[in-house]
Every structure is written in structure tokens, then in C-alpha cells.
Amino acid sequence: MPETIELKVDGMTCDHCVRAVTDAISGVKGVADASVDLDAGAATVTGESVDLEAVVAAIVEEGYEAAPQAAS
């Protein structure tokens, strides 16, 4: 069953940043879909057996900061 992970992403300033983060997330095993919102500084990741640490590491490798969003 697909799971959804919400992340806060800091350091994005433009559409190029959004594309870089989206591509980084999409390259992680198990990710089926990645949606990145520049204005909100957030990313939504959907997939099965997605490794949260691998997603965060992929974003950090691109030069941005990422952390899970606090549950509301």
C-alpha cells in the first residue's frame, strides 16, 4: 500500500531548485511520485517502502536542507 511522506525543504529559491529536488527524490528506490512546492518549502513523496533517510540524503546531496514535517 502506498505511503505518503511530507517533508520541509529549505534553501529553494526558484523553479530550477524545484526541479533539482524533484529529480533527486524521484531517483530514490520506491518513490512513485514527488511533488515539490516552492512557496510552501515542502515536498510530498508517495511510494512503497520508501526510505525516509534516503530521500532526505538525496535532497541534502543537491544542496538543500530537508526534514520530515511535524504531524498536524
N, CA, C, O and CB atoms as a CASP TS submission, in Angstrom:
PFRMAT TS
TARGET T0000
AUTHOR 0000-0000-0000
METHOD Language model
MODEL 1
PARENT N/A
ATOM      1  N   MET     1       0.854  -1.183   0.000  1.00  0.00           N
ATOM      2  CA  MET     1       0.000   0.000   0.000  1.00  0.00           C
ATOM      3  C   MET     1       0.896   1.242   0.000  1.00  0.00           C
ATOM      4  O   MET     1       1.820   1.332   0.809  1.00  0.00           O
ATOM      5  CB  MET     1      -0.970   0.001   1.236  1.00  0.00           C
ATOM      6  N   PRO     2       0.641   2.177  -0.876  1.00  0.00           N
ATOM      7  CA  PRO     2       1.477   3.392  -0.965  1.00  0.00           C
ATOM      8  C   PRO     2       1.420   4.213   0.320  1.00  0.00           C
ATOM      9  O   PRO     2       0.384   4.300   0.979  1.00  0.00           O
ATOM     10  CB  PRO     2       1.030   4.261  -2.149  1.00  0.00           C
ATOM     11  N   GLU     3       2.546   4.805   0.653  1.00  0.00           N
ATOM     12  CA  GLU     3       2.617   5.698   1.800  1.00  0.00           C
ATOM     13  C   GLU     3       2.956   7.098   1.300  1.00  0.00           C
ATOM     14  O   GLU     3       3.512   7.267   0.215  1.00  0.00           O
ATOM     15  CB  GLU     3       3.669   5.202   2.839  1.00  0.00           C
ATOM     16  N   THR     4       2.613   8.094   2.107  1.00  0.00           N
ATOM     17  CA  THR     4       2.913   9.478   1.764  1.00  0.00           C
ATOM     18  C   THR     4       3.768  10.087   2.863  1.00  0.00           C
ATOM     19  O   THR     4       3.463   9.966   4.049  1.00  0.00           O
ATOM     20  CB  THR     4       1.613  10.299   1.559  1.00  0.00           C
ATOM     21  N   ILE     5       4.846  10.744   2.445  1.00  0.00           N
ATOM     22  CA  ILE     5       5.756  11.404   3.371  1.00  0.00           C
ATOM     23  C   ILE     5       5.753  12.893   3.052  1.00  0.00           C
ATOM     24  O   ILE     5       5.896  13.287   1.895  1.00  0.00           O
ATOM     25  CB  ILE     5       7.201  10.807   3.279  1.00  0.00           C
ATOM     26  N   GLU     6       5.589  13.709   4.074  1.00  0.00           N
ATOM     27  CA  GLU     6       5.626  15.164   3.929  1.00  0.00           C
ATOM     28  C   GLU     6       6.962  15.658   4.471  1.00  0.00           C
ATOM     29  O   GLU     6       7.351  15.311   5.586  1.00  0.00           O
ATOM     30  CB  GLU     6       4.422  15.848   4.676  1.00  0.00           C
ATOM     31  N   LEU     7       7.658  16.464   3.684  1.00  0.00           N
ATOM     32  CA  LEU     7       8.954  16.994   4.094  1.00  0.00           C
ATOM     33  C   LEU     7       8.980  18.513   4.015  1.00  0.00           C
ATOM     34  O   LEU     7       8.346  19.115   3.148  1.00  0.00           O
ATOM     35  CB  LEU     7      10.063  16.408   3.231  1.00  0.00           C
ATOM     36  N   LYS     8       9.718  19.117   4.927  1.00  0.00           N
ATOM     37  CA  LYS     8      10.024  20.549   4.840  1.00  0.00           C
ATOM     38  C   LYS     8      11.357  20.639   4.114  1.00  0.00           C
ATOM     39  O   LYS     8      12.306  19.941   4.471  1.00  0.00           O
ATOM     40  CB  LYS     8      10.079  21.253   6.279  1.00  0.00           C
ATOM     41  N   VAL     9      11.435  21.492   3.097  1.00  0.00           N
ATOM     42  CA  VAL     9      12.664  21.647   2.323  1.00  0.00           C
ATOM     43  C   VAL     9      13.068  23.115   2.360  1.00  0.00           C
ATOM     44  O   VAL     9      12.307  23.989   1.945  1.00  0.00           O
ATOM     45  CB  VAL     9      12.479  21.150   0.848  1.00  0.00           C
ATOM     46  N   ASP    10      14.265  23.378   2.858  1.00  0.00           N
ATOM     47  CA  ASP    10      14.771  24.743   2.952  1.00  0.00           C
ATOM     48  C   ASP    10      15.866  24.967   1.915  1.00  0.00           C
ATOM     49  O   ASP    10      16.611  24.051   1.568  1.00  0.00           O
ATOM     50  CB  ASP    10      15.304  25.033   4.371  1.00  0.00           C
ATOM     51  N   GLY    11      15.946  26.200   1.430  1.00  0.00           N
ATOM     52  CA  GLY    11      17.015  26.578   0.511  1.00  0.00           C
ATOM     53  C   GLY    11      16.584  26.726  -0.934  1.00  0.00           C
ATOM     54  O   GLY    11      17.377  27.156  -1.771  1.00  0.00           O
ATOM     55  N   MET    12      15.342  26.380  -1.243  1.00  0.00           N
ATOM     56  CA  MET    12      14.863  26.518  -2.623  1.00  0.00           C
ATOM     57  C   MET    12      14.481  27.965  -2.893  1.00  0.00           C
ATOM     58  O   MET    12      13.804  28.596  -2.081  1.00  0.00           O
ATOM     59  CB  MET    12      13.656  25.582  -2.887  1.00  0.00           C
ATOM     60  N   THR    13      14.920  28.495  -4.048  1.00  0.00           N
ATOM     61  CA  THR    13      14.615  29.890  -4.376  1.00  0.00           C
ATOM     62  C   THR    13      13.984  30.072  -5.751  1.00  0.00           C
ATOM     63  O   THR    13      13.523  31.165  -6.081  1.00  0.00           O
ATOM     64  CB  THR    13      15.867  30.707  -4.299  1.00  0.00           C
ATOM     65  N   CYS    14      13.957  28.997  -6.568  1.00  0.00           N
ATOM     66  CA  CYS    14      13.470  29.162  -7.937  1.00  0.00           C
ATOM     67  C   CYS    14      12.971  27.828  -8.499  1.00  0.00           C
ATOM     68  O   CYS    14      13.054  26.792  -7.840  1.00  0.00           O
ATOM     69  CB  CYS    14      14.581  29.739  -8.838  1.00  0.00           C
ATOM     70  N   ASP    15      12.457  27.875  -9.721  1.00  0.00           N
ATOM     71  CA  ASP    15      11.948  26.674 -10.376  1.00  0.00           C
ATOM     72  C   ASP    15      13.052  25.644 -10.621  1.00  0.00           C
ATOM     73  O   ASP    15      12.798  24.440 -10.600  1.00  0.00           O
ATOM     74  CB  ASP    15      11.282  27.042 -11.692  1.00  0.00           C
ATOM     75  N   HIS    16      14.273  26.120 -10.854  1.00  0.00           N
ATOM     76  CA  HIS    16      15.392  25.199 -11.029  1.00  0.00           C
ATOM     77  C   HIS    16      15.600  24.374  -9.757  1.00  0.00           C
ATOM     78  O   HIS    16      15.872  23.175  -9.824  1.00  0.00           O
ATOM     79  CB  HIS    16      16.682  25.972 -11.389  1.00  0.00           C
ATOM     80  N   CYS    17      15.470  25.020  -8.609  1.00  0.00           N
ATOM     81  CA  CYS    17      15.595  24.324  -7.323  1.00  0.00           C
ATOM     82  C   CYS    17      14.514  23.247  -7.195  1.00  0.00           C
ATOM     83  O   CYS    17      14.784  22.127  -6.762  1.00  0.00           O
ATOM     84  CB  CYS    17      15.496  25.330  -6.146  1.00  0.00           C
ATOM     85  N   VAL    18      13.304  23.603  -7.574  1.00  0.00           N
ATOM     86  CA  VAL    18      12.189  22.660  -7.505  1.00  0.00           C
ATOM     87  C   VAL    18      12.491  21.439  -8.374  1.00  0.00           C
ATOM     88  O   VAL    18      12.279  20.305  -7.945  1.00  0.00           O
ATOM     89  CB  VAL    18      10.865  23.337  -7.955  1.00  0.00           C
ATOM     90  N   ARG    19      12.980  21.665  -9.584  1.00  0.00           N
ATOM     91  CA  ARG    19      13.305  20.558 -10.499  1.00  0.00           C
ATOM     92  C   ARG    19      14.419  19.696  -9.915  1.00  0.00           C
ATOM     93  O   ARG    19      14.348  18.469  -9.991  1.00  0.00           O
ATOM     94  CB  ARG    19      13.723  21.100 -11.889  1.00  0.00           C
ATOM     95  N   ALA    20      15.447  20.314  -9.332  1.00  0.00           N
ATOM     96  CA  ALA    20      16.562  19.564  -8.752  1.00  0.00           C
ATOM     97  C   ALA    20      16.085  18.685  -7.596  1.00  0.00           C
ATOM     98  O   ALA    20      16.484  17.525  -7.494  1.00  0.00           O
ATOM     99  CB  ALA    20      17.661  20.527  -8.268  1.00  0.00           C
ATOM    100  N   VAL    21      15.240  19.227  -6.735  1.00  0.00           N
ATOM    101  CA  VAL    21      14.727  18.464  -5.599  1.00  0.00           C
ATOM    102  C   VAL    21      13.798  17.349  -6.084  1.00  0.00           C
ATOM    103  O   VAL    21      13.870  16.222  -5.594  1.00  0.00           O
ATOM    104  CB  VAL    21      13.984  19.394  -4.611  1.00  0.00           C
ATOM    105  N   THR    22      12.933  17.661  -7.039  1.00  0.00           N
ATOM    106  CA  THR    22      12.021  16.652  -7.582  1.00  0.00           C
ATOM    107  C   THR    22      12.793  15.501  -8.202  1.00  0.00           C
ATOM    108  O   THR    22      12.482  14.335  -7.957  1.00  0.00           O
ATOM    109  CB  THR    22      11.086  17.275  -8.620  1.00  0.00           C
ATOM    110  N   ASP    23      13.801  15.825  -9.005  1.00  0.00           N
ATOM    111  CA  ASP    23      14.613  14.787  -9.642  1.00  0.00           C
ATOM    112  C   ASP    23      15.358  13.952  -8.605  1.00  0.00           C
ATOM    113  O   ASP    23      15.451  12.732  -8.741  1.00  0.00           O
ATOM    114  CB  ASP    23      15.609  15.417 -10.621  1.00  0.00           C
ATOM    115  N   ALA    24      15.887  14.600  -7.574  1.00  0.00           N
ATOM    116  CA  ALA    24      16.610  13.885  -6.523  1.00  0.00           C
ATOM    117  C   ALA    24      15.692  12.896  -5.810  1.00  0.00           C
ATOM    118  O   ALA    24      16.060  11.743  -5.590  1.00  0.00           O
ATOM    119  CB  ALA    24      17.209  14.876  -5.512  1.00  0.00           C
ATOM    120  N   ILE    25      14.498  13.358  -5.454  1.00  0.00           N
ATOM    121  CA  ILE    25      13.542  12.492  -4.759  1.00  0.00           C
ATOM    122  C   ILE    25      13.112  11.345  -5.665  1.00  0.00           C
ATOM    123  O   ILE    25      13.038  10.196  -5.227  1.00  0.00           O
ATOM    124  CB  ILE    25      12.309  13.299  -4.298  1.00  0.00           C
ATOM    125  N   SER    26      12.832  11.654  -6.917  1.00  0.00           N
ATOM    126  CA  SER    26      12.344  10.642  -7.860  1.00  0.00           C
ATOM    127  C   SER    26      13.356   9.522  -8.080  1.00  0.00           C
ATOM    128  O   SER    26      12.979   8.416  -8.466  1.00  0.00           O
ATOM    129  CB  SER    26      12.006  11.292  -9.193  1.00  0.00           C
ATOM    130  N   GLY    27      14.634   9.796  -7.837  1.00  0.00           N
ATOM    131  CA  GLY    27      15.670   8.797  -8.026  1.00  0.00           C
ATOM    132  C   GLY    27      15.814   7.813  -6.875  1.00  0.00           C
ATOM    133  O   GLY    27      16.596   6.867  -6.965  1.00  0.00           O
ATOM    134  N   VAL    28      15.070   8.026  -5.797  1.00  0.00           N
ATOM    135  CA  VAL    28      15.167   7.140  -4.636  1.00  0.00           C
ATOM    136  C   VAL    28      14.266   5.923  -4.852  1.00  0.00           C
ATOM    137  O   VAL    28      13.117   6.047  -5.278  1.00  0.00           O
ATOM    138  CB  VAL    28      14.773   7.892  -3.327  1.00  0.00           C
ATOM    139  N   LYS    29      14.811   4.755  -4.550  1.00  0.00           N
ATOM    140  CA  LYS    29      14.077   3.497  -4.722  1.00  0.00           C
ATOM    141  C   LYS    29      12.751   3.526  -3.965  1.00  0.00           C
ATOM    142  O   LYS    29      12.696   3.916  -2.799  1.00  0.00           O
ATOM    143  CB  LYS    29      14.930   2.310  -4.245  1.00  0.00           C
ATOM    144  N   GLY    30      11.692   3.110  -4.641  1.00  0.00           N
ATOM    145  CA  GLY    30      10.375   3.027  -4.030  1.00  0.00           C
ATOM    146  C   GLY    30       9.505   4.245  -4.240  1.00  0.00           C
ATOM    147  O   GLY    30       8.298   4.186  -4.008  1.00  0.00           O
ATOM    148  N   VAL    31      10.096   5.361  -4.678  1.00  0.00           N
ATOM    149  CA  VAL    31       9.321   6.589  -4.881  1.00  0.00           C
ATOM    150  C   VAL    31       8.514   6.472  -6.176  1.00  0.00           C
ATOM    151  O   VAL    31       9.069   6.227  -7.248  1.00  0.00           O
ATOM    152  CB  VAL    31      10.257   7.839  -4.925  1.00  0.00           C
ATOM    153  N   ALA    32       7.205   6.649  -6.057  1.00  0.00           N
ATOM    154  CA  ALA    32       6.324   6.601  -7.218  1.00  0.00           C
ATOM    155  C   ALA    32       6.010   8.005  -7.728  1.00  0.00           C
ATOM    156  O   ALA    32       5.814   8.205  -8.927  1.00  0.00           O
ATOM    157  CB  ALA    32       5.027   5.863  -6.872  1.00  0.00           C
ATOM    158  N   ASP    33       5.964   8.985  -6.810  1.00  0.00           N
ATOM    159  CA  ASP    33       5.619  10.346  -7.195  1.00  0.00           C
ATOM    160  C   ASP    33       6.243  11.316  -6.197  1.00  0.00           C
ATOM    161  O   ASP    33       6.317  11.044  -4.999  1.00  0.00           O
ATOM    162  CB  ASP    33       4.077  10.533  -7.262  1.00  0.00           C
ATOM    163  N   ALA    34       6.689  12.454  -6.723  1.00  0.00           N
ATOM    164  CA  ALA    34       7.238  13.508  -5.874  1.00  0.00           C
ATOM    165  C   ALA    34       6.652  14.835  -6.330  1.00  0.00           C
ATOM    166  O   ALA    34       6.674  15.163  -7.516  1.00  0.00           O
ATOM    167  CB  ALA    34       8.802  13.535  -5.930  1.00  0.00           C
ATOM    168  N   SER    35       6.131  15.590  -5.376  1.00  0.00           N
ATOM    169  CA  SER    35       5.573  16.902  -5.655  1.00  0.00           C
ATOM    170  C   SER    35       6.273  17.905  -4.748  1.00  0.00           C
ATOM    171  O   SER    35       6.289  17.746  -3.528  1.00  0.00           O
ATOM    172  CB  SER    35       4.021  16.924  -5.442  1.00  0.00           C
ATOM    173  N   VAL    36       6.855  18.948  -5.360  1.00  0.00           N
ATOM    174  CA  VAL    36       7.607  19.931  -4.592  1.00  0.00           C
ATOM    175  C   VAL    36       6.949  21.298  -4.760  1.00  0.00           C
ATOM    176  O   VAL    36       6.651  21.725  -5.876  1.00  0.00           O
ATOM    177  CB  VAL    36       9.098  19.972  -5.041  1.00  0.00           C
ATOM    178  N   ASP    37       6.726  21.977  -3.633  1.00  0.00           N
ATOM    179  CA  ASP    37       6.059  23.278  -3.626  1.00  0.00           C
ATOM    180  C   ASP    37       7.062  24.333  -3.166  1.00  0.00           C
ATOM    181  O   ASP    37       7.445  24.367  -1.997  1.00  0.00           O
ATOM    182  CB  ASP    37       4.794  23.263  -2.700  1.00  0.00           C
ATOM    183  N   LEU    38       7.482  25.190  -4.089  1.00  0.00           N
ATOM    184  CA  LEU    38       8.465  26.232  -3.795  1.00  0.00           C
ATOM    185  C   LEU    38       7.958  27.195  -2.729  1.00  0.00           C
ATOM    186  O   LEU    38       8.673  27.491  -1.772  1.00  0.00           O
ATOM    187  CB  LEU    38       8.815  27.000  -5.064  1.00  0.00           C
ATOM    188  N   ASP    39       6.727  27.687  -2.886  1.00  0.00           N
ATOM    189  CA  ASP    39       6.179  28.679  -1.967  1.00  0.00           C
ATOM    190  C   ASP    39       6.052  28.146  -0.541  1.00  0.00           C
ATOM    191  O   ASP    39       6.300  28.866   0.427  1.00  0.00           O
ATOM    192  CB  ASP    39       4.826  29.143  -2.460  1.00  0.00           C
ATOM    193  N   ALA    40       5.666  26.883  -0.425  1.00  0.00           N
ATOM    194  CA  ALA    40       5.498  26.285   0.903  1.00  0.00           C
ATOM    195  C   ALA    40       6.807  25.735   1.453  1.00  0.00           C
ATOM    196  O   ALA    40       6.902  25.439   2.645  1.00  0.00           O
ATOM    197  CB  ALA    40       4.461  25.176   0.848  1.00  0.00           C
ATOM    198  N   GLY    41       7.813  25.596   0.602  1.00  0.00           N
ATOM    199  CA  GLY    41       9.073  24.998   1.041  1.00  0.00           C
ATOM    200  C   GLY    41       8.857  23.573   1.501  1.00  0.00           C
ATOM    201  O   GLY    41       9.355  23.152   2.545  1.00  0.00           O
ATOM    202  N   ALA    42       8.094  22.831   0.688  1.00  0.00           N
ATOM    203  CA  ALA    42       7.708  21.491   1.103  1.00  0.00           C
ATOM    204  C   ALA    42       7.744  20.519  -0.069  1.00  0.00           C
ATOM    205  O   ALA    42       7.710  20.903  -1.238  1.00  0.00           O
ATOM    206  CB  ALA    42       6.319  21.510   1.725  1.00  0.00           C
ATOM    207  N   ALA    43       7.814  19.244   0.298  1.00  0.00           N
ATOM    208  CA  ALA    43       7.756  18.177  -0.699  1.00  0.00           C
ATOM    209  C   ALA    43       6.853  17.076  -0.184  1.00  0.00           C
ATOM    210  O   ALA    43       6.846  16.767   1.008  1.00  0.00           O
ATOM    211  CB  ALA    43       9.171  17.624  -1.019  1.00  0.00           C
ATOM    212  N   THR    44       6.090  16.485  -1.094  1.00  0.00           N
ATOM    213  CA  THR    44       5.249  15.344  -0.780  1.00  0.00           C
ATOM    214  C   THR    44       5.751  14.175  -1.605  1.00  0.00           C
ATOM    215  O   THR    44       5.855  14.264  -2.829  1.00  0.00           O
ATOM    216  CB  THR    44       3.736  15.640  -1.062  1.00  0.00           C
ATOM    217  N   VAL    45       6.062  13.084  -0.931  1.00  0.00           N
ATOM    218  CA  VAL    45       6.618  11.907  -1.579  1.00  0.00           C
ATOM    219  C   VAL    45       5.651  10.752  -1.388  1.00  0.00           C
ATOM    220  O   VAL    45       5.210  10.485  -0.270  1.00  0.00           O
ATOM    221  CB  VAL    45       8.024  11.560  -1.012  1.00  0.00           C
ATOM    222  N   THR    46       5.318  10.062  -2.481  1.00  0.00           N
ATOM    223  CA  THR    46       4.432   8.914  -2.418  1.00  0.00           C
ATOM    224  C   THR    46       5.142   7.705  -3.004  1.00  0.00           C
ATOM    225  O   THR    46       5.824   7.807  -4.024  1.00  0.00           O
ATOM    226  CB  THR    46       3.107   9.193  -3.164  1.00  0.00           C
ATOM    227  N   GLY    47       4.980   6.570  -2.358  1.00  0.00           N
ATOM    228  CA  GLY    47       5.581   5.345  -2.863  1.00  0.00           C
ATOM    229  C   GLY    47       5.418   4.212  -1.877  1.00  0.00           C
ATOM    230  O   GLY    47       4.702   4.326  -0.882  1.00  0.00           O
ATOM    231  N   GLU    48       6.095   3.114  -2.171  1.00  0.00           N
ATOM    232  CA  GLU    48       6.025   1.950  -1.300  1.00  0.00           C
ATOM    233  C   GLU    48       7.408   1.635  -0.756  1.00  0.00           C
ATOM    234  O   GLU    48       8.391   1.615  -1.497  1.00  0.00           O
ATOM    235  CB  GLU    48       5.447   0.736  -2.051  1.00  0.00           C
ATOM    236  N   SER    49       7.472   1.390   0.541  1.00  0.00           N
ATOM    237  CA  SER    49       8.731   1.076   1.220  1.00  0.00           C
ATOM    238  C   SER    49       9.796   2.133   0.949  1.00  0.00           C
ATOM    239  O   SER    49      10.958   1.813   0.698  1.00  0.00           O
ATOM    240  CB  SER    49       9.239  -0.295   0.782  1.00  0.00           C
ATOM    241  N   VAL    50       9.383   3.392   1.002  1.00  0.00           N
ATOM    242  CA  VAL    50      10.306   4.499   0.760  1.00  0.00           C
ATOM    243  C   VAL    50      11.171   4.708   1.999  1.00  0.00           C
ATOM    244  O   VAL    50      10.661   4.789   3.116  1.00  0.00           O
ATOM    245  CB  VAL    50       9.533   5.804   0.398  1.00  0.00           C
ATOM    246  N   ASP    51      12.472   4.792   1.793  1.00  0.00           N
ATOM    247  CA  ASP    51      13.422   5.016   2.872  1.00  0.00           C
ATOM    248  C   ASP    51      13.528   6.526   3.109  1.00  0.00           C
ATOM    249  O   ASP    51      14.120   7.245   2.303  1.00  0.00           O
ATOM    250  CB  ASP    51      14.822   4.390   2.534  1.00  0.00           C
ATOM    251  N   LEU    52      12.956   6.998   4.212  1.00  0.00           N
ATOM    252  CA  LEU    52      12.944   8.422   4.527  1.00  0.00           C
ATOM    253  C   LEU    52      14.361   8.991   4.558  1.00  0.00           C
ATOM    254  O   LEU    52      14.608  10.075   4.029  1.00  0.00           O
ATOM    255  CB  LEU    52      12.251   8.663   5.868  1.00  0.00           C
ATOM    256  N   GLU    53      15.280   8.268   5.172  1.00  0.00           N
ATOM    257  CA  GLU    53      16.664   8.751   5.263  1.00  0.00           C
ATOM    258  C   GLU    53      17.288   8.903   3.876  1.00  0.00           C
ATOM    259  O   GLU    53      18.060   9.834   3.644  1.00  0.00           O
ATOM    260  CB  GLU    53      17.512   7.792   6.116  1.00  0.00           C
ATOM    261  N   ALA    54      16.959   7.997   2.954  1.00  0.00           N
ATOM    262  CA  ALA    54      17.495   8.078   1.595  1.00  0.00           C
ATOM    263  C   ALA    54      16.927   9.291   0.868  1.00  0.00           C
ATOM    264  O   ALA    54      17.638   9.942   0.101  1.00  0.00           O
ATOM    265  CB  ALA    54      17.180   6.793   0.811  1.00  0.00           C
ATOM    266  N   VAL    55      15.658   9.600   1.100  1.00  0.00           N
ATOM    267  CA  VAL    55      15.032  10.769   0.472  1.00  0.00           C
ATOM    268  C   VAL    55      15.699  12.044   0.988  1.00  0.00           C
ATOM    269  O   VAL    55      16.066  12.920   0.205  1.00  0.00           O
ATOM    270  CB  VAL    55      13.497  10.800   0.756  1.00  0.00           C
ATOM    271  N   VAL    56      15.850  12.141   2.300  1.00  0.00           N
ATOM    272  CA  VAL    56      16.490  13.320   2.900  1.00  0.00           C
ATOM    273  C   VAL    56      17.921  13.445   2.387  1.00  0.00           C
ATOM    274  O   VAL    56      18.358  14.541   2.036  1.00  0.00           O
ATOM    275  CB  VAL    56      16.475  13.231   4.456  1.00  0.00           C
ATOM    276  N   ALA    57      18.653  12.337   2.340  1.00  0.00           N
ATOM    277  CA  ALA    57      20.044  12.360   1.867  1.00  0.00           C
ATOM    278  C   ALA    57      20.124  12.823   0.412  1.00  0.00           C
ATOM    279  O   ALA    57      21.042  13.559   0.050  1.00  0.00           O
ATOM    280  CB  ALA    57      20.683  10.966   2.010  1.00  0.00           C
ATOM    281  N   ALA    58      19.179  12.403  -0.420  1.00  0.00           N
ATOM    282  CA  ALA    58      19.171  12.812  -1.828  1.00  0.00           C
ATOM    283  C   ALA    58      18.956  14.318  -1.954  1.00  0.00           C
ATOM    284  O   ALA    58      19.581  14.964  -2.795  1.00  0.00           O
ATOM    285  CB  ALA    58      18.078  12.054  -2.605  1.00  0.00           C
ATOM    286  N   ILE    59      18.082  14.878  -1.131  1.00  0.00           N
ATOM    287  CA  ILE    59      17.823  16.314  -1.154  1.00  0.00           C
ATOM    288  C   ILE    59      19.051  17.084  -0.652  1.00  0.00           C
ATOM    289  O   ILE    59      19.446  18.087  -1.246  1.00  0.00           O
ATOM    290  CB  ILE    59      16.581  16.654  -0.293  1.00  0.00           C
ATOM    291  N   VAL    60      19.644  16.612   0.436  1.00  0.00           N
ATOM    292  CA  VAL    60      20.831  17.254   1.000  1.00  0.00           C
ATOM    293  C   VAL    60      21.981  17.217  -0.006  1.00  0.00           C
ATOM    294  O   VAL    60      22.735  18.183  -0.126  1.00  0.00           O
ATOM    295  CB  VAL    60      21.247  16.564   2.322  1.00  0.00           C
ATOM    296  N   GLU    61      22.114  16.114  -0.721  1.00  0.00           N
ATOM    297  CA  GLU    61      23.178  15.985  -1.725  1.00  0.00           C
ATOM    298  C   GLU    61      23.046  17.045  -2.820  1.00  0.00           C
ATOM    299  O   GLU    61      24.044  17.444  -3.420  1.00  0.00           O
ATOM    300  CB  GLU    61      23.151  14.583  -2.351  1.00  0.00           C
ATOM    301  N   GLU    62      21.824  17.501  -3.081  1.00  0.00           N
ATOM    302  CA  GLU    62      21.590  18.550  -4.072  1.00  0.00           C
ATOM    303  C   GLU    62      21.852  19.944  -3.500  1.00  0.00           C
ATOM    304  O   GLU    62      21.823  20.929  -4.239  1.00  0.00           O
ATOM    305  CB  GLU    62      20.160  18.466  -4.594  1.00  0.00           C
ATOM    306  N   GLY    63      22.110  20.038  -2.188  1.00  0.00           N
ATOM    307  CA  GLY    63      22.449  21.324  -1.583  1.00  0.00           C
ATOM    308  C   GLY    63      21.333  21.993  -0.808  1.00  0.00           C
ATOM    309  O   GLY    63      21.422  23.181  -0.499  1.00  0.00           O
ATOM    310  N   TYR    64      20.289  21.257  -0.489  1.00  0.00           N
ATOM    311  CA  TYR    64      19.152  21.808   0.251  1.00  0.00           C
ATOM    312  C   TYR    64      19.039  21.107   1.592  1.00  0.00           C
ATOM    313  O   TYR    64      19.659  20.064   1.802  1.00  0.00           O
ATOM    314  CB  TYR    64      17.833  21.659  -0.556  1.00  0.00           C
ATOM    315  N   GLU    65      18.255  21.669   2.502  1.00  0.00           N
ATOM    316  CA  GLU    65      18.004  21.051   3.793  1.00  0.00           C
ATOM    317  C   GLU    65      16.615  20.436   3.769  1.00  0.00           C
ATOM    318  O   GLU    65      15.682  21.000   3.197  1.00  0.00           O
ATOM    319  CB  GLU    65      18.141  22.081   4.949  1.00  0.00           C
ATOM    320  N   ALA    66      16.489  19.265   4.401  1.00  0.00           N
ATOM    321  CA  ALA    66      15.191  18.599   4.416  1.00  0.00           C
ATOM    322  C   ALA    66      14.974  17.898   5.741  1.00  0.00           C
ATOM    323  O   ALA    66      15.915  17.389   6.351  1.00  0.00           O
ATOM    324  CB  ALA    66      15.080  17.598   3.262  1.00  0.00           C
ATOM    325  N   ALA    67      13.728  17.877   6.181  1.00  0.00           N
ATOM    326  CA  ALA    67      13.345  17.201   7.404  1.00  0.00           C
ATOM    327  C   ALA    67      11.869  16.833   7.314  1.00  0.00           C
ATOM    328  O   ALA    67      11.100  17.514   6.636  1.00  0.00           O
ATOM    329  CB  ALA    67      13.627  18.088   8.647  1.00  0.00           C
ATOM    330  N   PRO    68      11.471  15.766   7.988  1.00  0.00           N
ATOM    331  CA  PRO    68      10.046  15.410   7.988  1.00  0.00           C
ATOM    332  C   PRO    68       9.207  16.542   8.583  1.00  0.00           C
ATOM    333  O   PRO    68       9.618  17.207   9.534  1.00  0.00           O
ATOM    334  CB  PRO    68       9.813  14.101   8.780  1.00  0.00           C
ATOM    335  N   GLN    69       8.035  16.743   8.007  1.00  0.00           N
ATOM    336  CA  GLN    69       7.106  17.747   8.552  1.00  0.00           C
ATOM    337  C   GLN    69       6.492  17.201   9.831  1.00  0.00           C
ATOM    338  O   GLN    69       6.207  16.006   9.919  1.00  0.00           O
ATOM    339  CB  GLN    69       5.988  18.115   7.515  1.00  0.00           C
ATOM    340  N   ALA    70       6.290  18.040  10.803  1.00  0.00           N
ATOM    341  CA  ALA    70       5.609  17.638  12.017  1.00  0.00           C
ATOM    342  C   ALA    70       4.161  17.330  11.695  1.00  0.00           C
ATOM    343  O   ALA    70       3.526  18.040  10.915  1.00  0.00           O
ATOM    344  CB  ALA    70       5.711  18.728  13.099  1.00  0.00           C
ATOM    345  N   ALA    71       3.642  16.276  12.291  1.00  0.00           N
ATOM    346  CA  ALA    71       2.236  15.906  12.063  1.00  0.00           C
ATOM    347  C   ALA    71       1.343  17.005  12.627  1.00  0.00           C
ATOM    348  O   ALA    71       1.607  17.566  13.691  1.00  0.00           O
ATOM    349  CB  ALA    71       1.896  14.521  12.721  1.00  0.00           C
ATOM    350  N   SER    72       0.275  17.296  11.878  1.00  0.00           N
ATOM    351  CA  SER    72      -0.613  18.353  12.351  1.00  0.00           C
ATOM    352  C   SER    72      -1.857  17.800  12.970  1.00  0.00           C
ATOM    353  O   SER    72      -2.713  18.561  13.420  1.00  0.00           O
ATOM    354  CB  SER    72      -0.977  19.274  11.232  1.00  0.00           C
TER
END
